[in-house]
């Protein structure tokens, strides 16, 4: 058996001792952020990305080993474990390989092949396979047994065929080879379930669609499976192209078992057995497995994309600890107003009615000015929902009429605000406020510190994923929780202001400990230092070790507590202070002195050069925030609805979501526009995340506007000609239909040939006929359709 440590070290391109140390730390309960930050000497500097991968793969390989042990135990109990099989099972590196090896011996329902064996027909099957010169009918006559149901040579041959078909289908090496061959050659065909045209209108692009299985991007794969699960689409595999696409698969089976056409009496019977084994046994199973593989790959990619978007959103630039006014826009129900102080504490809430039908514009302006003046408001945060632009106009008028207030305003995403407002935590945090007013509080706070506020919302509700409801929810939750944990610990948490949800994400803490910390803080006042944590009920040494470095105590009685220096390293800092003969308050921030120090001079067995270097960097800029500088997009006056847009306009906007087919940008018209992947930059882009991320401020050109369908095509290539560029995107990423292929290749006849006359060729031909006059969808149309299905 290949060593688990050896396997992981190869996958991570790390030394075995690094992997071994990381595994031991994880098994001892250390978190990834703690190991990455404070145990660099032990792991040789493995970063959080490598450690997350190690953690995930470690879980997979251990589950693989558990399955291996169960299979070996079963084989021993059945007395079927041979030395060869034992060696193959111990060498298996994937769950699929294990299952292939176990399949022939796996307890199963009574099959036709099993009944044939019970009827004594296995010697007949062995004889016909071993000697094709035997005449099948004549040989079969020797195995008649009416008592066991074998009443004719035909019945005997059918039983023998069932035995061989099962044998062919359960050969592990052959199954693996055919699986990979089919993965590379198969074409997935999607057709409309009859009578579902109206109900499945949003899946129009897939009513007649086909594309090579291995090349289907994740967003299209998930759309296809959603359509199937909703009963709109039928998904089937074509095994390949050509006159007889099954020939190569049959050939592989025949070659594996030494079967060929040589004019011998048994050759035709054996080749027919091969054909049936492929069509009835192998293809049915492999098609199911490969559809499962396609979904798993698409699911993995969708979760990856969600994680990247979530990370970008959580690490968006904070406006800072400034008094902020949050406005949750509305028309008939009014604009909800909440003012919070620099710590996020609510100081006042109310509702104003500046818009139709009440139109109390002047009254609203006066009230906002009064609130801003009384509470020294510096920032105004406007939700981007209904009436956002109207409310933005109101605030602009406020700033213009009361310039002495020196207000800054911007529109923020209110995604998830309603979820937070109705949550159990919000009812505990803001029990005195109506649900609608809680949303305004959230909008204000997420401008001050997006990370601190967004951790209160279930990640799936934030709305930055693609097809998040179609993927494995437990796996999605694990991934997103890891993203949140990494982001929170990368930034650090103010021990004296952090909420329970924020503290819960700190390394080494759980919800119970977070609640204990907050209760203790409310009862005894702010923490003067990190050591005081040990007075919190049920807060032990292990929790302190894992969490202390990520918790900040600002203006406390220990200056180092405001930094990322771990308390266990404070003695090392004292050595440095003795060396330079300066107090800690003088050394912190003294870049010139700190950069003259040699980290190797202070290294010990416990704290190596990497840790000393981190400490010196932290002393240079204690508690530094890794997030970018706070900036805002400048929305263009007069562009407030989709009707105000026209091709050729150049606007500023904020990236709200990034998918595999492009990026969505908020340009202030209540409908995000799409920058297709082909319009992100002048160079080839494989992954949009390599160019933009959620929260980025970008300049875009309007390519086209479809007001009826609320579609806005944008480009970040500002030199693009609007109409020509929009048209030129057609076909770049469109679903592959027979008609589209015909249009691309210039020959209508090629559409039918694409499917070939092999398996299900009749359906493919009908499909080609149905779509021969269909209009081909462009990249923008396809991408908008996918966005609508998210």
HUJO-V146906 format. One record per backbone hydrogen bond with DSSP energy under -1.0 kcal/mol. NH is the residue of the N-H (numbers start at 0). CO is the residue of the C=O. E is the energy in kcal/mol with one decimal. If there is no record, write none. Layout:
nh=NH co=CO e=E
nh=NH co=CO e=E
This chain:
nh=6 co=2 e=-2.7
nh=7 co=3 e=-2.4
nh=8 co=4 e=-2.4
nh=9 co=5 e=-1.8
nh=10 co=6 e=-2.2
nh=11 co=7 e=-2.5
nh=13 co=8 e=-2.3
nh=18 co=14 e=-1.9
nh=19 co=15 e=-2.8
nh=20 co=16 e=-2.0
nh=21 co=17 e=-2.2
nh=22 co=18 e=-2.5
nh=23 co=19 e=-2.2
nh=24 co=20 e=-2.2
nh=25 co=21 e=-2.4
nh=26 co=22 e=-2.7
nh=27 co=23 e=-1.4
nh=28 co=25 e=-1.5
nh=29 co=24 e=-2.4
nh=34 co=30 e=-2.5
nh=35 co=31 e=-2.9
nh=36 co=32 e=-2.0
nh=37 co=33 e=-3.2
nh=38 co=34 e=-1.6
nh=42 co=38 e=-1.9
nh=43 co=39 e=-1.1
nh=44 co=39 e=-1.6
nh=50 co=46 e=-2.4
nh=51 co=47 e=-2.3
nh=52 co=48 e=-2.1
nh=53 co=49 e=-2.6
nh=54 co=50 e=-2.8
nh=55 co=51 e=-2.3
nh=56 co=52 e=-2.9
nh=57 co=53 e=-2.8
nh=58 co=54 e=-1.7
nh=59 co=55 e=-1.9
nh=60 co=56 e=-3.1
nh=61 co=57 e=-2.2
nh=62 co=58 e=-2.0
nh=63 co=59 e=-2.5
nh=64 co=60 e=-2.1
nh=65 co=61 e=-2.2
nh=66 co=62 e=-2.3
nh=67 co=63 e=-2.4
nh=68 co=64 e=-2.6
nh=69 co=65 e=-2.1
nh=70 co=66 e=-2.3
nh=71 co=67 e=-2.6
nh=72 co=68 e=-2.3
nh=73 co=69 e=-2.2
nh=74 co=70 e=-2.5
nh=75 co=71 e=-2.3
nh=76 co=72 e=-2.3
nh=77 co=73 e=-1.8
nh=79 co=74 e=-2.8
nh=85 co=81 e=-2.8
nh=86 co=82 e=-2.2
nh=87 co=83 e=-2.2
nh=88 co=84 e=-2.5
nh=89 co=85 e=-2.2
nh=90 co=86 e=-1.4
nh=97 co=93 e=-1.9
nh=98 co=94 e=-2.4
nh=99 co=95 e=-2.2
nh=100 co=96 e=-2.1
nh=101 co=97 e=-2.0
nh=102 co=98 e=-1.9
nh=104 co=101 e=-1.7
nh=105 co=101 e=-1.0
nh=114 co=110 e=-2.3
nh=115 co=111 e=-2.0
nh=116 co=112 e=-2.1
nh=117 co=113 e=-2.2
nh=118 co=114 e=-1.3
nh=119 co=116 e=-2.0
nh=120 co=115 e=-2.3
nh=124 co=120 e=-2.0
nh=125 co=121 e=-2.7
nh=126 co=122 e=-2.5
nh=127 co=123 e=-2.5
nh=128 co=124 e=-2.1
nh=129 co=125 e=-2.5
nh=130 co=126 e=-2.0
nh=133 co=130 e=-2.0
nh=138 co=134 e=-2.6
nh=139 co=135 e=-2.6
nh=140 co=136 e=-1.3
nh=141 co=138 e=-1.6
nh=142 co=139 e=-2.2
nh=144 co=149 e=-2.9
nh=147 co=144 e=-1.2
nh=148 co=145 e=-1.2
nh=149 co=144 e=-2.3
nh=150 co=148 e=-1.1
nh=155 co=151 e=-2.1
nh=156 co=152 e=-2.7
nh=157 co=153 e=-2.1
nh=158 co=154 e=-2.0
nh=159 co=155 e=-2.3
nh=160 co=156 e=-2.5
nh=161 co=157 e=-2.2
nh=162 co=158 e=-1.8
nh=163 co=159 e=-2.2
nh=164 co=160 e=-3.0
nh=165 co=161 e=-2.0
nh=166 co=162 e=-2.0
nh=167 co=163 e=-3.0
nh=168 co=164 e=-2.4
nh=169 co=165 e=-1.5
nh=170 co=167 e=-1.1
nh=174 co=170 e=-2.8
nh=175 co=171 e=-2.1
nh=176 co=172 e=-2.1
nh=177 co=173 e=-2.7
nh=178 co=174 e=-2.4
nh=179 co=175 e=-1.9
nh=180 co=176 e=-2.1
nh=181 co=177 e=-2.7
nh=182 co=178 e=-2.3
nh=183 co=179 e=-1.7
nh=184 co=180 e=-1.2
nh=185 co=181 e=-3.0
nh=186 co=237 e=-2.7
nh=187 co=210 e=-2.6
nh=188 co=235 e=-3.4
nh=189 co=208 e=-2.9
nh=190 co=233 e=-2.0
nh=191 co=206 e=-1.3
nh=192 co=231 e=-2.9
nh=195 co=192 e=-1.9
nh=199 co=195 e=-2.4
nh=200 co=197 e=-1.4
nh=202 co=199 e=-2.3
nh=203 co=200 e=-1.6
nh=205 co=202 e=-2.5
nh=206 co=203 e=-1.8
nh=208 co=189 e=-2.2
nh=209 co=735 e=-5.4
nh=210 co=187 e=-1.6
nh=212 co=185 e=-2.5
nh=214 co=211 e=-1.5
nh=215 co=212 e=-1.2
nh=220 co=216 e=-2.4
nh=221 co=217 e=-2.6
nh=222 co=218 e=-1.5
nh=223 co=219 e=-2.5
nh=224 co=220 e=-2.4
nh=225 co=221 e=-2.1
nh=226 co=222 e=-2.4
nh=227 co=223 e=-2.2
nh=228 co=224 e=-2.8
nh=229 co=225 e=-1.9
nh=230 co=227 e=-1.8
nh=231 co=226 e=-2.7
nh=232 co=226 e=-1.5
nh=233 co=190 e=-2.8
nh=235 co=188 e=-2.4
nh=237 co=186 e=-3.1
nh=246 co=243 e=-1.8
nh=249 co=245 e=-2.4
nh=250 co=246 e=-2.6
nh=251 co=247 e=-1.7
nh=252 co=248 e=-1.8
nh=253 co=249 e=-2.8
nh=254 co=250 e=-2.6
nh=255 co=251 e=-1.9
nh=256 co=252 e=-1.5
nh=257 co=254 e=-1.1
nh=258 co=253 e=-3.2
nh=265 co=131 e=-3.3
nh=266 co=263 e=-1.2
nh=269 co=265 e=-2.3
nh=270 co=266 e=-2.7
nh=271 co=267 e=-2.1
nh=272 co=268 e=-1.7
nh=273 co=269 e=-2.2
nh=274 co=270 e=-2.3
nh=275 co=271 e=-2.4
nh=276 co=272 e=-2.5
nh=277 co=273 e=-2.3
nh=278 co=274 e=-2.6
nh=279 co=275 e=-2.9
nh=281 co=276 e=-2.8
nh=282 co=277 e=-3.3
nh=284 co=280 e=-1.6
nh=285 co=281 e=-3.3
nh=286 co=282 e=-2.7
nh=287 co=283 e=-1.4
nh=288 co=284 e=-2.3
nh=289 co=285 e=-2.9
nh=290 co=286 e=-2.2
nh=291 co=287 e=-1.8
nh=292 co=288 e=-2.3
nh=293 co=289 e=-2.7
nh=294 co=290 e=-2.3
nh=295 co=291 e=-2.5
nh=296 co=292 e=-2.7
nh=297 co=293 e=-2.4
nh=298 co=294 e=-3.0
nh=299 co=295 e=-2.7
nh=300 co=296 e=-2.2
nh=301 co=297 e=-2.7
nh=302 co=298 e=-2.5
nh=303 co=299 e=-2.1
nh=304 co=300 e=-2.8
nh=305 co=301 e=-2.5
nh=306 co=302 e=-2.5
nh=307 co=303 e=-2.4
nh=308 co=304 e=-2.5
nh=309 co=305 e=-2.8
nh=310 co=306 e=-2.5
nh=311 co=307 e=-2.2
nh=312 co=308 e=-2.2
nh=313 co=309 e=-2.9
nh=314 co=310 e=-2.1
nh=315 co=312 e=-1.4
nh=318 co=446 e=-2.3
nh=319 co=447 e=-1.9
nh=321 co=319 e=-2.1
nh=323 co=339 e=-2.2
nh=324 co=378 e=-2.8
nh=325 co=337 e=-3.8
nh=326 co=380 e=-3.1
nh=327 co=335 e=-2.5
nh=333 co=330 e=-1.0
nh=334 co=351 e=-2.9
nh=335 co=327 e=-2.3
nh=336 co=349 e=-3.4
nh=337 co=325 e=-2.2
nh=338 co=347 e=-2.8
nh=339 co=323 e=-2.9
nh=340 co=344 e=-2.4
nh=343 co=340 e=-2.0
nh=346 co=338 e=-3.0
nh=347 co=338 e=-1.3
nh=349 co=336 e=-2.0
nh=351 co=334 e=-2.4
nh=358 co=354 e=-2.6
nh=359 co=352 e=-2.8
nh=360 co=358 e=-1.4
nh=363 co=359 e=-2.4
nh=364 co=360 e=-2.5
nh=365 co=361 e=-2.5
nh=366 co=362 e=-2.2
nh=367 co=363 e=-2.6
nh=368 co=364 e=-2.3
nh=369 co=365 e=-2.2
nh=370 co=366 e=-2.4
nh=371 co=367 e=-2.5
nh=372 co=368 e=-2.3
nh=373 co=369 e=-2.8
nh=374 co=370 e=-2.0
nh=376 co=371 e=-2.0
nh=377 co=322 e=-2.6
nh=378 co=322 e=-1.6
nh=379 co=407 e=-2.6
nh=380 co=324 e=-3.3
nh=381 co=409 e=-2.5
nh=382 co=326 e=-2.7
nh=383 co=411 e=-1.1
nh=387 co=384 e=-1.8
nh=390 co=386 e=-2.1
nh=391 co=387 e=-2.5
nh=392 co=388 e=-2.1
nh=393 co=389 e=-1.6
nh=394 co=390 e=-2.3
nh=395 co=391 e=-2.2
nh=396 co=392 e=-2.3
nh=397 co=393 e=-2.0
nh=398 co=394 e=-2.6
nh=399 co=395 e=-2.4
nh=400 co=396 e=-2.7
nh=401 co=397 e=-1.9
nh=404 co=401 e=-1.9
nh=405 co=402 e=-1.4
nh=407 co=377 e=-1.8
nh=409 co=379 e=-2.0
nh=411 co=381 e=-2.8
nh=416 co=413 e=-2.4
nh=419 co=415 e=-2.6
nh=420 co=416 e=-2.6
nh=421 co=417 e=-1.5
nh=422 co=419 e=-1.8
nh=426 co=422 e=-1.8
nh=427 co=423 e=-1.4
nh=428 co=424 e=-3.0
nh=429 co=425 e=-3.2
nh=432 co=429 e=-1.5
nh=437 co=433 e=-1.6
nh=438 co=434 e=-1.1
nh=440 co=436 e=-1.6
nh=441 co=437 e=-2.3
nh=442 co=438 e=-2.1
nh=443 co=439 e=-1.9
nh=444 co=440 e=-2.6
nh=445 co=441 e=-2.4
nh=447 co=443 e=-1.4
nh=448 co=444 e=-2.9
nh=452 co=448 e=-1.7
nh=453 co=449 e=-2.9
nh=454 co=450 e=-1.6
nh=455 co=452 e=-1.4
nh=456 co=453 e=-1.8
nh=460 co=457 e=-2.3
nh=461 co=458 e=-1.6
nh=469 co=466 e=-1.8
nh=475 co=471 e=-2.5
nh=476 co=472 e=-2.5
nh=477 co=473 e=-2.2
nh=478 co=474 e=-2.3
nh=479 co=475 e=-2.8
nh=480 co=476 e=-2.6
nh=481 co=477 e=-1.9
nh=482 co=478 e=-2.0
nh=483 co=479 e=-2.7
nh=484 co=480 e=-2.6
nh=485 co=481 e=-2.5
nh=486 co=482 e=-2.5
nh=487 co=483 e=-2.8
nh=488 co=484 e=-2.2
nh=489 co=485 e=-1.7
nh=490 co=486 e=-1.7
nh=491 co=487 e=-2.7
nh=492 co=549 e=-2.6
nh=494 co=551 e=-2.7
nh=496 co=493 e=-1.4
nh=497 co=493 e=-2.2
nh=502 co=498 e=-2.6
nh=503 co=499 e=-2.4
nh=505 co=502 e=-1.6
nh=508 co=505 e=-2.3
nh=513 co=509 e=-2.6
nh=514 co=510 e=-2.6
nh=515 co=511 e=-2.1
nh=516 co=512 e=-2.4
nh=517 co=513 e=-2.2
nh=518 co=514 e=-2.6
nh=519 co=515 e=-2.5
nh=520 co=516 e=-2.4
nh=521 co=517 e=-2.4
nh=522 co=518 e=-2.0
nh=523 co=519 e=-2.6
nh=524 co=520 e=-1.7
nh=532 co=529 e=-2.2
nh=533 co=530 e=-2.0
nh=534 co=531 e=-2.0
nh=535 co=532 e=-2.0
nh=538 co=535 e=-1.9
nh=543 co=539 e=-2.0
nh=544 co=540 e=-2.8
nh=545 co=541 e=-2.3
nh=546 co=542 e=-2.1
nh=547 co=543 e=-2.5
nh=549 co=546 e=-2.0
nh=550 co=547 e=-1.3
nh=551 co=492 e=-3.6
nh=552 co=560 e=-2.0
nh=556 co=527 e=-1.9
nh=560 co=557 e=-1.9
nh=561 co=558 e=-1.6
nh=562 co=559 e=-1.9
nh=568 co=565 e=-2.6
nh=569 co=566 e=-1.6
nh=572 co=568 e=-1.7
nh=573 co=569 e=-2.2
nh=574 co=570 e=-1.6
nh=575 co=571 e=-1.9
nh=576 co=572 e=-2.5
nh=577 co=573 e=-2.3
nh=578 co=574 e=-2.0
nh=579 co=575 e=-2.2
nh=580 co=576 e=-1.4
nh=581 co=576 e=-1.4
nh=586 co=582 e=-1.9
nh=587 co=583 e=-2.5
nh=588 co=618 e=-2.6
nh=589 co=586 e=-2.4
nh=590 co=588 e=-1.7
nh=593 co=589 e=-2.3
nh=594 co=590 e=-2.3
nh=595 co=592 e=-1.0
nh=600 co=597 e=-1.4
nh=601 co=598 e=-1.3
nh=603 co=606 e=-3.1
nh=611 co=607 e=-2.3
nh=612 co=608 e=-2.8
nh=613 co=609 e=-2.1
nh=614 co=610 e=-2.3
nh=615 co=611 e=-2.4
nh=616 co=612 e=-2.3
nh=617 co=613 e=-2.3
nh=618 co=614 e=-2.5
nh=619 co=615 e=-1.5
nh=620 co=616 e=-1.6
nh=623 co=620 e=-1.4
nh=638 co=635 e=-1.6
nh=643 co=640 e=-1.8
nh=644 co=641 e=-1.3
nh=647 co=701 e=-3.3
nh=648 co=645 e=-1.8
nh=650 co=699 e=-2.7
nh=652 co=697 e=-2.3
nh=653 co=665 e=-1.9
nh=654 co=695 e=-2.8
nh=655 co=663 e=-2.6
nh=656 co=663 e=-1.2
nh=658 co=661 e=-3.1
nh=662 co=674 e=-2.3
nh=663 co=656 e=-3.0
nh=664 co=672 e=-2.8
nh=665 co=653 e=-3.0
nh=672 co=664 e=-2.7
nh=673 co=711 e=-3.0
nh=674 co=662 e=-3.3
nh=676 co=660 e=-2.1
nh=678 co=675 e=-2.7
nh=679 co=676 e=-1.0
nh=689 co=686 e=-2.5
nh=690 co=687 e=-2.1
nh=691 co=687 e=-2.4
nh=694 co=654 e=-3.4
nh=695 co=692 e=-2.1
nh=697 co=652 e=-2.5
nh=699 co=650 e=-2.8
nh=700 co=714 e=-3.1
nh=701 co=648 e=-2.7
nh=702 co=712 e=-3.3
nh=703 co=712 e=-1.4
nh=705 co=710 e=-3.1
nh=710 co=705 e=-2.2
nh=712 co=703 e=-2.5
nh=713 co=673 e=-3.0
nh=714 co=700 e=-1.9
nh=715 co=678 e=-2.4
nh=717 co=715 e=-1.2
nh=719 co=716 e=-2.4
nh=724 co=720 e=-2.9
nh=725 co=721 e=-2.2
nh=726 co=722 e=-2.0
nh=727 co=723 e=-2.5
nh=728 co=724 e=-1.3
nh=729 co=726 e=-1.4
nh=731 co=728 e=-2.2
nh=736 co=734 e=-1.0
nh=740 co=736 e=-2.7
nh=741 co=737 e=-2.5
nh=742 co=738 e=-2.5
nh=743 co=739 e=-2.5
nh=744 co=740 e=-2.6
nh=745 co=741 e=-1.5
nh=746 co=741 e=-1.0
nh=749 co=746 e=-1.4
nh=750 co=747 e=-1.1
nh=752 co=748 e=-1.3
nh=753 co=749 e=-1.8
nh=755 co=751 e=-1.5
nh=760 co=757 e=-2.0
nh=763 co=759 e=-1.9
nh=764 co=760 e=-2.5
nh=765 co=761 e=-2.3
nh=766 co=762 e=-2.6
nh=767 co=763 e=-2.5
nh=768 co=764 e=-2.4
nh=769 co=765 e=-2.6
nh=770 co=766 e=-1.8
nh=773 co=770 e=-1.5
nh=778 co=728 e=-1.1
nh=781 co=777 e=-2.8
nh=782 co=778 e=-2.8
nh=783 co=779 e=-2.9
nh=784 co=780 e=-2.1
nh=785 co=781 e=-2.3
nh=786 co=782 e=-2.4
nh=787 co=783 e=-2.3
nh=788 co=784 e=-1.2
